Amino acid sequence: MHTAYLDHGGPIPLAHRGFSRDGLENSMAAFAAAVDLGFCYVETDVHTTRDEVVVAVHDASLDRVTDRAGEIAGMPWREVRTARIGGVEPVPTLEELLGTWPDLRVNIDIKSPGAITPTVRVIERARAHDRVCIASFSDRRRRETLRRMSRPVVTSAGQAVGAAFRAAATLPGPARRWGVARALRHVDGLQVPVQHSGLALVTPATVAAAHGAGAFVHVWTINDPDQMHRLLDLGVDGLVSDRADLLKDVLVARGQWC
């Protein structure tokens, strides 16, 4: 499935939780900093408050990144909105993120089952189907989110589909092509780390296998310029980075920034 989300003239650069050198991840200031650098793709995570307001926060609780504590799912929005990321920035809603930059493309990692329906509602209200990619470690959450959408959106594989792909990519010849195509038949691509538990996930063979099935390969979270160059040389389709500034420099140097 193809939407405008994938229309890009080169490797897709994704600013991981926006861009902040000061620990202000998933804040409007961090997203604005990425946009100011020229990024048209950002990655974020979503949870929902007790009253089903969708917030752009990675953790299930406020404890790590804000000056408040508590599980987001157990708190009403009126309380969550008083928290300050790094003590200074308010917690943004997904609706605010999509509405502030109507052309910004957003990779949305759905972190909990309770976030599924409220996130769908936000995307539907914003009519943002063509500029989002739905991701989740849970393929069940991903499937349920897509099922509730009125229109298709781009989506990436969860852990179970990723494992099926890796197993299929080791098969010989025609069996590999058939197995990879079957594993990836309901997703548009893979978003993976370079390796997991000592197993290399991004290799010439896995990239070629994914591309053979028409799937993209995005790699996270890459903050070292040398590694960025190596992965781009392999032909990956996108990089997710905390260091949007360095990623832009690498792509500019390679003539791949657009």
C-alpha positions as CSV (number, residue, x, y, z in Angstrom):
1,M,0.0,0.0,0.0
2,H,1.4,3.4,-0.9
3,T,0.4,6.9,0.4
4,A,2.1,10.2,0.1
5,Y,4.0,9.3,3.4
6,L,6.5,7.4,1.3
7,D,6.9,10.0,-1.4
8,H,10.5,11.2,-0.8
9,G,13.4,11.7,-3.1
10,G,15.9,9.7,-1.1
11,P,16.5,8.0,2.2
12,I,13.9,9.2,4.7
13,P,15.4,11.0,7.7
14,L,13.3,10.6,10.8
15,A,13.9,12.8,13.8
16,H,13.5,10.5,16.8
17,R,11.0,12.1,19.3
18,G,11.8,15.4,17.6
19,F,15.3,16.9,18.1
20,S,16.6,18.1,21.5
21,R,20.1,18.1,22.9
22,D,18.6,19.1,26.3
23,G,16.4,16.0,27.0
24,L,13.2,17.6,25.8
25,E,12.1,14.5,23.8
26,N,8.6,14.4,22.4
27,S,8.0,18.1,23.2
28,M,6.7,20.7,20.8
29,A,10.0,22.4,21.1
30,A,11.8,19.3,20.0
31,F,9.4,18.8,17.0
32,A,9.8,22.5,16.1
33,A,13.6,22.1,16.2
34,A,13.4,19.2,13.8
35,V,11.2,21.2,11.5
36,D,13.5,24.2,11.7
37,L,16.3,21.9,10.5
38,G,14.3,21.0,7.4
39,F,13.0,17.7,8.5
40,C,9.6,16.7,7.1
41,Y,9.5,13.4,9.1
42,V,9.4,12.9,12.8
43,E,8.9,9.9,15.0
44,T,6.8,9.9,18.1
45,D,5.1,7.6,20.6
46,V,1.6,7.7,22.0
47,H,-0.3,6.9,25.1
48,T,-3.7,8.0,26.3
49,T,-4.9,9.7,29.4
50,R,-7.8,8.3,31.5
51,D,-10.2,10.5,29.5
52,E,-8.7,9.3,26.2
53,V,-6.6,12.3,25.2
54,V,-3.7,11.0,23.0
55,V,-0.4,12.3,24.2
56,A,3.0,12.2,22.6
57,V,5.0,10.4,25.3
58,H,7.3,7.4,25.1
59,D,6.9,6.0,28.6
60,A,3.7,4.8,30.2
61,S,4.4,7.1,33.1
62,L,5.5,10.7,33.5
63,D,8.3,9.9,35.9
64,R,11.4,9.8,33.7
65,V,11.0,12.9,31.5
66,T,8.7,15.3,33.4
67,D,8.5,17.0,36.8
68,R,5.4,15.0,37.6
69,A,4.9,11.3,38.4
70,G,2.2,8.8,37.7
71,E,0.8,6.4,35.1
72,I,-0.6,8.4,32.2
73,A,-3.5,6.0,31.6
74,G,-4.6,6.6,35.2
75,M,-4.6,10.4,35.0
76,P,-7.0,12.8,33.4
77,W,-5.7,15.2,30.8
78,R,-6.2,18.2,33.2
79,E,-3.4,16.7,35.4
80,V,-1.1,15.5,32.6
81,R,-1.2,18.9,31.0
82,T,0.4,20.4,34.1
83,A,3.5,18.2,33.7
84,R,6.6,19.8,32.2
85,I,9.1,17.8,30.1
86,G,12.6,18.6,31.5
87,G,10.8,20.9,33.9
88,V,10.0,23.4,31.1
89,E,8.0,22.0,28.2
90,P,4.4,20.9,28.4
91,V,3.3,17.4,27.2
92,P,1.9,17.7,23.7
93,T,-1.1,15.9,22.3
94,L,-1.0,14.1,19.0
95,E,-3.7,16.4,17.8
96,E,-1.5,19.4,18.5
97,L,1.4,17.8,16.7
98,L,-0.6,17.0,13.6
99,G,-2.4,20.3,13.6
100,T,0.6,22.6,14.1
101,W,2.4,21.3,11.0
102,P,-0.2,20.1,8.5
103,D,2.4,18.8,6.1
104,L,4.6,17.1,8.6
105,R,4.8,13.3,8.3
106,V,4.6,11.5,11.5
107,N,5.7,7.9,12.4
108,I,3.4,7.0,15.3
109,D,4.4,4.2,17.7
110,I,1.3,3.0,19.5
111,K,2.5,2.0,23.0
112,S,-0.7,0.6,24.6
113,P,-4.0,-1.1,23.6
114,G,-5.9,1.8,25.2
115,A,-4.3,4.2,22.7
116,I,-5.7,2.4,19.6
117,T,-9.2,3.9,19.3
118,P,-8.3,7.4,20.5
119,T,-5.4,7.6,18.1
120,V,-7.6,6.5,15.2
121,R,-10.0,9.3,16.1
122,V,-7.3,11.9,16.0
123,I,-6.0,10.7,12.6
124,E,-9.5,10.7,11.3
125,R,-10.3,14.2,12.6
126,A,-7.0,15.5,11.1
127,R,-7.5,13.6,7.9
128,A,-3.9,12.7,8.3
129,H,-4.0,9.2,6.7
130,D,-1.6,10.1,3.9
131,R,1.1,11.5,6.2
132,V,1.3,9.0,9.0
133,C,3.0,5.6,9.5
134,I,1.5,3.3,12.2
135,A,4.1,1.3,14.1
136,S,4.0,-0.9,17.2
137,F,6.1,-3.6,18.7
138,S,2.7,-5.5,18.9
139,D,1.4,-6.7,15.6
140,R,-2.0,-7.2,17.2
141,R,-2.1,-3.5,18.2
142,R,-1.0,-2.5,14.7
143,R,-3.6,-4.7,13.0
144,E,-6.4,-3.5,15.3
145,T,-5.5,0.2,14.6
146,L,-5.6,-0.4,10.8
147,R,-8.9,-2.3,11.1
148,R,-10.5,0.8,12.6
149,M,-9.2,3.3,10.0
150,S,-11.6,4.5,7.4
151,R,-8.7,4.7,4.9
152,P,-5.4,2.8,4.5
153,V,-2.3,4.2,6.1
154,V,1.4,3.1,5.8
155,T,2.4,0.6,8.4
156,S,5.6,-1.2,9.6
157,A,6.0,-4.6,11.0
158,G,5.9,-5.5,14.7
159,Q,8.0,-8.1,16.5
160,A,6.2,-11.2,15.4
161,V,6.1,-10.2,11.7
162,G,9.8,-9.1,12.0
163,A,10.7,-12.5,13.4
164,A,8.9,-14.3,10.6
165,F,10.7,-12.1,8.0
166,R,14.1,-12.9,9.5
167,A,13.4,-16.6,9.5
168,A,12.2,-16.5,5.9
169,A,15.2,-14.4,4.8
170,T,17.5,-17.4,5.7
171,L,15.7,-19.8,3.4
172,P,17.3,-20.8,0.0
173,G,16.2,-19.4,-3.4
174,P,12.5,-19.5,-4.3
175,A,11.5,-20.5,-0.7
176,R,13.1,-17.3,0.6
177,R,11.2,-15.1,-1.9
178,W,7.9,-16.8,-1.1
179,G,8.5,-16.8,2.6
180,V,9.5,-13.1,2.8
181,A,6.6,-12.0,0.6
182,R,4.2,-14.0,2.9
183,A,5.8,-12.6,6.1
184,L,5.5,-9.0,4.8
185,R,2.2,-9.3,3.0
186,H,0.2,-7.1,5.4
187,V,2.9,-4.4,6.1
188,D,4.7,-1.8,4.0
189,G,8.1,-2.1,5.6
190,L,10.4,-2.9,8.5
191,Q,11.6,-0.5,11.2
192,V,14.4,-2.3,13.1
193,P,17.6,-1.8,15.1
194,V,20.9,-2.9,13.5
195,Q,21.0,-5.9,15.8
196,H,19.0,-7.5,18.6
197,S,20.3,-10.0,21.2
198,G,23.5,-10.4,19.2
199,L,21.6,-11.2,15.9
200,A,22.4,-8.9,13.0
201,L,19.1,-7.6,11.6
202,V,20.3,-5.2,8.9
203,T,22.6,-6.9,6.4
204,P,22.9,-6.8,2.6
205,A,20.9,-10.0,2.5
206,T,18.0,-8.8,4.7
207,V,17.8,-5.4,2.9
208,A,17.8,-7.1,-0.4
209,A,15.1,-9.6,0.7
210,A,12.9,-6.8,2.0
211,H,13.3,-4.8,-1.2
212,G,12.5,-7.9,-3.2
213,A,9.2,-8.0,-1.5
214,G,8.6,-4.3,-2.1
215,A,9.1,-3.3,1.5
216,F,11.1,-0.5,3.0
217,V,13.8,-0.8,5.7
218,H,14.1,1.9,8.3
219,V,16.8,1.6,11.0
220,W,16.7,3.0,14.5
221,T,18.2,4.6,16.5
222,I,21.4,5.7,14.7
223,N,23.4,8.6,16.1
224,D,26.9,8.0,14.8
225,P,27.7,9.5,11.4
226,D,30.0,6.6,10.4
227,Q,27.2,4.1,11.0
228,M,24.8,6.3,9.1
229,H,27.1,6.2,6.1
230,R,27.5,2.4,6.4
231,L,23.8,1.8,6.5
232,L,23.0,4.2,3.7
233,D,25.7,2.4,1.6
234,L,23.7,-0.8,2.3
235,G,20.7,0.8,0.7
236,V,18.4,1.2,3.7
237,D,15.4,3.5,3.0
238,G,15.5,5.6,6.1
239,L,17.3,6.3,9.4
240,V,15.8,7.3,12.7
241,S,18.1,9.4,14.8
242,D,18.3,11.4,18.0
243,R,20.9,13.5,16.3
244,A,18.9,15.1,13.5
245,D,21.6,17.6,13.0
246,L,24.2,15.0,12.3
247,L,21.9,12.9,10.1
248,K,21.2,16.0,8.0
249,D,24.9,16.7,7.7
250,V,25.5,13.1,6.4
251,L,22.7,13.3,3.9
252,V,23.8,16.7,2.7
253,A,27.4,15.4,2.2
254,R,26.1,12.4,0.2
255,G,23.8,14.6,-1.9
256,Q,20.8,12.8,-0.5
257,W,19.2,15.5,1.5
258,C,15.9,16.7,0.0
